[in-house]
Amino acid sequence: MNLLYQSTRDNHEQVTASQAILKGLASDGGLFVPTELPKLNISLEVLASMSYQQIAYEVMKLFLTDFSEEELKHCITAAYDDKFDTKEIAPIKKSDGAYYLELFHGATIAFKDMALSILPHLLTTAAKKNEVKEEIVILTATSGDTGKAALAGFADVPGTKIIVFYPKDGVSQVQEMQMVTQKGDNAYVIGIHGNFDDAQTGVKEMFNNKELAKSLQDKGYLFSSANSINIGRLVPQVVYYVYSYCRLLHAGELNKGEPLNVVVPTGNFGNILAAYFAKELGVPISKLICASNENKVLYDFFTTGEYNRNREFILTSSPSMDILISSNLERLIYMISGETTEERAITNATLMNQLSKEGKYEITPQMRQKLSDFIGGYAKEKETKAVIKRVYEKADYVIDTHTAVAASVYYNYKAASGDATKTLIASTASPYKFTRSVMEALEVETESKSDFELIDQLSEISKTKIPQAIEEIRTAPVIHKMVCETEKMQEMVEKILRV
Ligand SMILES: *Cc1c(COP(=O)(O)O)cnc(C)c1O
């Protein structure tokens, strides 16, 4: 069967999976969704004896039907190799009454690696399949995590260049060092005198600049994006939810068919949407618990049915979740918007139009009913800190601030609901990536110490080895020193590409 994709806002234009990956966003501004959600055609018991890579193939082939077996297996092997510091790729740690799914064992020690290590391979394979002759230029603005994960993924991938803009004074010391020491002849990193929004706006302007597109094409280049709305990022994320269930089954932690709740620390709604897709594939996931920090737009949405972004943006200790427009939620809205693809697209387009005009929309009671598997929760900064300390004291396990948001929401949910279903918590970053906040939560004196001093101390406290990703940047030479004003971003790109 050949699975096609369409826009969440219009059911007329249908494309193949590889075309959807190449395009990223549909031409009407909607997101690509599969015209129907596939089901696993192999039992979980059989999958339970397979490796991460084998399960990845069984899951991804259901979504990316126009990739050949050879192509897909090549992408998977190239992505999930010894860039990960464990053969398990995504190990599960049982601590303090929950299963923590560690998604941070890749090159940049955050969960973005799970998808961004394979996206370059999917993209270059898709380009070949569709006879795209141009060299692909990935243009990214980052607040810290995505940029490094995209750099690591695309570095030295033939047929691509990657250019990352970051706010020079707006990222952590570790995050900046990770980016400016990036190797690879095709990688460019530029600090801007501005904030993340300035970087993002500059990149968007380049994407929409028709003249620039023309001169790029003349030179044999094509812009593309590593943004989380690409289905090439969503599909690889479904894999680890299937894998987790299988590992727990294999280890005897779950019985056949036993339900499992999943808690996901959420920003752009990509990770938790992947868990929903896994449930639809046939994995016995019960509740999908969406955990927000103090930017609790999603909590309010799940509890009231109204999505309202008109509110203050709060800076928290879980910066990768500081977001007021959760782009991937649009895919869920589409799926609950009616029975036919046409009805869904029309309803969703209307709501998204309201969102862009008024900053809010409200769904109907019938639509809300279809969300009964989702539970929204949020953690205040104080609760996030407290749970880091509590899990450490009770289980000798140090979690990062994003994971802590999920843990706090889980323990509160469990106490309030009495739901004793076994629970998987998506652990999205290594505590070493957010050492300062983690050490503050553990009530260690931090003010007089550099990030690297704190890292050494965290290693002692947690009795874990400092990840390679951190060791590398301690001594690595700074390669990228380009800095520019916000208005000069396009000039920099033109200089790099010689257009
Ligand atoms: C990106 C990110 C998230 C949020 O994931 P979404 O898919 O955007 O919801 C959570 N934690 C960390 C560490 C991240 O980098």
Ligand as a Chemical Component Dictionary entry (heavy atoms), coordinates in Angstrom:
data_LIG
# 
_chem_comp.id                   LIG 
_chem_comp.type                 NON-POLYMER 
_chem_comp.pdbx_formal_charge   0 
_chem_comp.three_letter_code    LIG 
# 
loop_
_chem_comp_atom.comp_id 
_chem_comp_atom.atom_id 
_chem_comp_atom.alt_atom_id 
_chem_comp_atom.type_symbol 
_chem_comp_atom.charge 
_chem_comp_atom.model_Cartn_x 
_chem_comp_atom.model_Cartn_y 
_chem_comp_atom.model_Cartn_z 
_chem_comp_atom.pdbx_ordinal 
LIG C1 C1 C 0 12.515 20.155 22.077 1  
LIG C2 C2 C 0 12.524 19.706 23.477 2  
LIG C3 C3 C 0 11.331 19.411 24.185 3  
LIG C4 C4 C 0 9.951  19.618 23.577 4  
LIG O1 O1 O 0 9.639  18.685 22.586 5  
LIG P1 P1 P 0 8.451  18.955 21.544 6  
LIG O2 O2 O 0 8.494  17.842 20.587 7  
LIG O3 O3 O 0 8.755  20.288 20.924 8  
LIG O4 O4 O 0 7.178  19.000 22.336 9  
LIG C5 C5 C 0 11.416 18.936 25.480 10 
LIG N1 N1 N 0 12.623 18.775 26.077 11 
LIG C6 C6 C 0 13.793 19.055 25.438 12 
LIG C7 C7 C 0 15.071 18.871 26.167 13 
LIG C8 C8 C 0 13.787 19.521 24.126 14 
LIG O5 O5 O 0 14.966 19.805 23.509 15 
# 
loop_
_chem_comp_bond.comp_id 
_chem_comp_bond.atom_id_1 
_chem_comp_bond.atom_id_2 
_chem_comp_bond.value_order 
_chem_comp_bond.pdbx_ordinal 
LIG C1 C2 SING 1  
LIG C2 C3 SING 2  
LIG C2 C8 DOUB 3  
LIG C3 C4 SING 4  
LIG C3 C5 DOUB 5  
LIG C4 O1 SING 6  
LIG O1 P1 SING 7  
LIG P1 O2 DOUB 8  
LIG P1 O3 SING 9  
LIG P1 O4 SING 10 
LIG C5 N1 SING 11 
LIG N1 C6 DOUB 12 
LIG C6 C7 SING 13 
LIG C6 C8 SING 14 
LIG C8 O5 SING 15 
# 
